[in-house]
Amino acid sequence: MPLSANNPDRKSWLHVDKNSDFPIQNIPFGVFLTRDDIITIGTRIGDTAIDLGALHQLGYFDGIPLTDDIFLQDTLNDFIADGRKTWRAVRNRIAQIFDSNNDSLKQNKRHKEIVLFRLDEIEMQLPVHIGDYTDFYSSIEHATNVGNMLRTPENALLPNWLHIPIAYHGRSSSIIPSGIPIHRPQGQILPNDADTPIFGPSKLVDFELEMAFITTVANDLGEPIPVDEAEEYIFGLVLLNDWSARDIQKWEYIPHGPFLSKNFATSISPWIVTLDALEPYRVEGQKPVKPQLEYLQYHGKKSFDIDLEVAIRPSGAKETIVSKTNFKYMYWNMAQQLAHHTINGCPINSGDLMGSGAISGPTSDSYGSMLELTWKGEKPLKMKDGSERTFINDNDTVIMRGHCEKDGTRIGFGEVSTKLLPVFKRK
Ligand code: MN
């Protein structure tokens, strides 16, 4: 099926600002609560949210095989499970409905009142029920920087890193959409030069700038997914902030990897941008430093040119951008991650979330965490309000943004924005 939704010449009859992340070529998917307190699946063009449940009831998807209630749900899991053919047909139809040359909905005032919402009339929810969450560690710059700090430059990358897309299984229960504040975590911390831990608030709360992909049902128990087929099972991508408590992490992570230092919160942007919408932005990936085993060898361009940035907004002050990087710096791409994840037969379900790992570029202003940007806190960052940061302070808001741009078409993710509140106090 052609990707007619991506036609760069198409204009919408809905207003779209010049620098919007959501032109008619994007057509992301999300879940929102409407002004009438109804939960629905929707999309967005410019700053208008579109109720797909209502559009479907009004017959605008006639001819596409969809169950009646496919969009009248509080998650996208069933729609995602319908597979790529359906996602394409629906995106293509939405593009037609909102094409400036199509009058059917444009001229129907009653239908428009039911279907269209201003952003301040809706509340974005988590777009999927996330059964399983895996976080990779796939940026060579990030792994090298962290290895440098924890070990020595000679042992920065552990011997397995160039052969395996390293990952750990994360926790789904604390994944939250943009806008939900979190509390500074407490836990066990080993003070410098001490040999027994203390209990207290983490003093080193950090972000990790990541992207994550959301899968459809991919395989049965026991069945590996070939690397060149893997993208068939990727529905789309979101921005992800893998909140990390570095002092808790340092004490707990050996020998089994991160646990409480990571699972107190993970924030994601609420609109899933489809892999289909990102097609025009494919680029060559990083050249392998060492030969990779056959099941990880892929063909074609499987990396994506997505500009990313992180800002910190202190309470009551203007934001300061602290990092600018790009998704293309990933050493292991999503297809390799999924092929590796399933090579032992691990099943992947609709709505599973796979984080990329912190994305760091080659320069010191393109690192994906405060740990790296301030080099363990040795080089504080200056904020616009004159204050300094080594890690994240109470009441700071961390904002991540991402977009692609080519030949005048911009496809973006909006943002994931999360405020860090002080330690939780029982009333
Ligand atoms: Mn991470």
Boltz pocket constraint, residues with backbone or C-beta under 6 A from the ligand:
constraints:
  - pocket:
      binder: B
      contacts: [[A, 135], [A, 136], [A, 208], [A, 210], [A, 242], [A, 355], [A, 357], [A, 358]]
      max_distance: 6.0
